[in-house]
Amino acid sequence: MGSISAATRSKMMSRVRSTNTKPEMLVRRYLHTRGFRYRLHDKRLPGSPDLVFPSRRKVIFVHGCFWHQHKECRHGHAPQARVEYWGPKLERNIKRDASSRRQLKVLGWSSYVVWECQLADLTKVGSRLERFLAS
């Protein structure tokens, strides 16, 4: 991206989706087929969780490994190019995620994070989600 203009780079970044991503849709489909009903992206809650289960007071975040810097994943590393741009941007995401989960806990909500890389084994993640929602 070194020779790309700022306007072109901005257009490319604007195409990055924040809702209805493929990983999110996988989780939604899995839970829906098992009878779980939920609300989507409730902006009244900190962090606008991807899936909200109001009667259970539980939320699920589906995080992309790169954007949310999953430390245990090969995709969760910061780029080596333009460190001055990516470093602070990705660090803000990490801080905002932690703050949102703390605020939810204070409000009496339980949260669970599903990482994009975990969806390679949907059965395993699905059983964890079902246990989380049943507890």
C-alpha positions as CSV (number, residue, x, y, z in Angstrom):
1,M,0.0,0.0,0.0
2,G,3.0,2.3,0.0
3,S,2.3,3.9,-3.4
4,I,-1.5,4.0,-3.0
5,S,-3.0,7.5,-2.5
6,A,-4.7,8.4,0.8
7,A,-8.0,8.7,-1.0
8,T,-7.7,5.2,-2.5
9,R,-6.6,3.7,0.8
10,S,-9.6,5.4,2.5
11,K,-12.0,3.8,-0.1
12,M,-10.4,0.4,0.5
13,M,-10.8,0.7,4.3
14,S,-14.5,1.8,3.9
15,R,-15.2,-1.6,2.4
16,V,-14.3,-3.4,5.6
17,R,-17.5,-4.7,7.1
18,S,-18.3,-4.3,10.8
19,T,-21.6,-6.2,10.7
20,N,-22.9,-9.3,9.0
21,T,-19.4,-10.7,8.3
22,K,-19.0,-14.3,7.2
23,P,-17.8,-15.4,10.7
24,E,-20.7,-13.7,12.4
25,M,-23.2,-15.2,9.9
26,L,-21.7,-18.7,10.7
27,V,-22.3,-18.2,14.4
28,R,-25.8,-16.8,13.9
29,R,-26.8,-19.7,11.6
30,Y,-25.4,-22.3,14.0
31,L,-27.3,-20.8,17.0
32,H,-30.5,-20.2,15.2
33,T,-30.7,-23.8,13.9
34,R,-30.4,-24.9,17.5
35,G,-33.4,-22.8,18.6
36,F,-31.5,-19.8,20.1
37,R,-33.1,-16.4,19.4
38,Y,-31.2,-13.2,19.7
39,R,-31.1,-9.5,18.8
40,L,-28.4,-8.1,16.6
41,H,-25.9,-5.2,17.3
42,D,-27.8,-3.5,20.2
43,K,-26.3,-0.1,20.2
44,R,-27.7,0.6,23.7
45,L,-25.1,-1.9,25.1
46,P,-21.4,-1.1,25.3
47,G,-19.5,-2.3,22.2
48,S,-22.7,-3.1,20.2
49,P,-22.4,-6.8,20.7
50,D,-22.9,-8.9,17.6
51,L,-25.6,-11.2,19.2
52,V,-27.6,-10.2,22.3
53,F,-29.7,-12.6,24.3
54,P,-31.8,-10.2,26.5
55,S,-33.7,-12.7,28.6
56,R,-30.4,-14.5,29.5
57,R,-28.4,-11.2,29.9
58,K,-25.7,-12.6,27.7
59,V,-23.9,-11.3,24.6
60,I,-21.6,-12.7,22.0
61,F,-18.9,-10.8,20.2
62,V,-17.5,-12.4,16.9
63,H,-14.0,-10.9,16.5
64,G,-11.8,-10.9,13.4
65,C,-8.3,-12.1,14.5
66,F,-6.5,-9.2,12.7
67,W,-8.8,-6.3,13.6
68,H,-9.0,-7.3,17.3
69,Q,-5.4,-8.7,17.5
70,H,-6.0,-12.3,18.6
71,K,-2.7,-13.0,20.3
72,E,-3.0,-16.8,19.9
73,C,-3.5,-16.7,16.1
74,R,-1.2,-16.3,13.2
75,H,-3.6,-13.7,11.7
76,G,-3.5,-11.6,14.9
77,H,-0.2,-9.8,14.3
78,A,0.2,-6.1,13.5
79,P,1.5,-5.3,10.0
80,Q,5.2,-4.4,9.8
81,A,4.5,-1.7,7.2
82,R,3.1,1.7,8.4
83,V,3.6,0.8,12.1
84,E,2.8,4.4,13.1
85,Y,-0.7,4.0,11.6
86,W,-1.6,0.4,12.4
87,G,-0.1,0.3,15.9
88,P,-2.3,2.9,17.5
89,K,-5.4,1.9,15.5
90,L,-5.2,-1.8,16.5
91,E,-4.3,-0.9,20.1
92,R,-7.5,1.3,20.3
93,N,-9.5,-1.7,19.2
94,I,-8.0,-3.9,22.0
95,K,-8.7,-1.2,24.6
96,R,-12.2,-0.5,23.4
97,D,-13.0,-4.3,23.5
98,A,-11.8,-4.7,27.0
99,S,-13.6,-1.6,28.2
100,S,-16.9,-2.8,26.6
101,R,-16.6,-6.2,28.3
102,R,-15.9,-4.5,31.7
103,Q,-18.9,-2.1,31.2
104,L,-21.2,-5.1,30.3
105,K,-20.1,-6.9,33.4
106,V,-20.8,-3.9,35.6
107,L,-24.3,-3.8,34.0
108,G,-24.9,-7.5,34.9
109,W,-24.3,-9.0,31.4
110,S,-22.1,-12.0,30.6
111,S,-20.0,-11.8,27.4
112,Y,-18.3,-14.4,25.3
113,V,-15.8,-13.7,22.4
114,V,-15.6,-16.0,19.4
115,W,-12.5,-15.6,17.3
116,E,-12.6,-15.9,13.6
117,C,-9.9,-18.6,13.6
118,Q,-11.9,-20.8,16.0
119,L,-14.7,-21.2,13.5
120,A,-12.6,-23.7,11.6
121,D,-14.0,-26.2,14.1
122,L,-17.6,-25.0,14.3
123,T,-18.8,-28.0,16.3
124,K,-16.3,-27.3,19.1
125,V,-17.1,-23.6,19.2
126,G,-20.8,-24.4,18.9
127,S,-20.8,-26.6,22.0
128,R,-18.9,-23.9,23.9
129,L,-21.5,-21.4,22.9
130,E,-24.3,-23.6,23.9
131,R,-22.7,-24.2,27.3
132,F,-22.2,-20.4,27.7
133,L,-25.9,-19.7,26.9
134,A,-27.2,-22.5,29.1
135,S,-25.2,-21.5,32.2
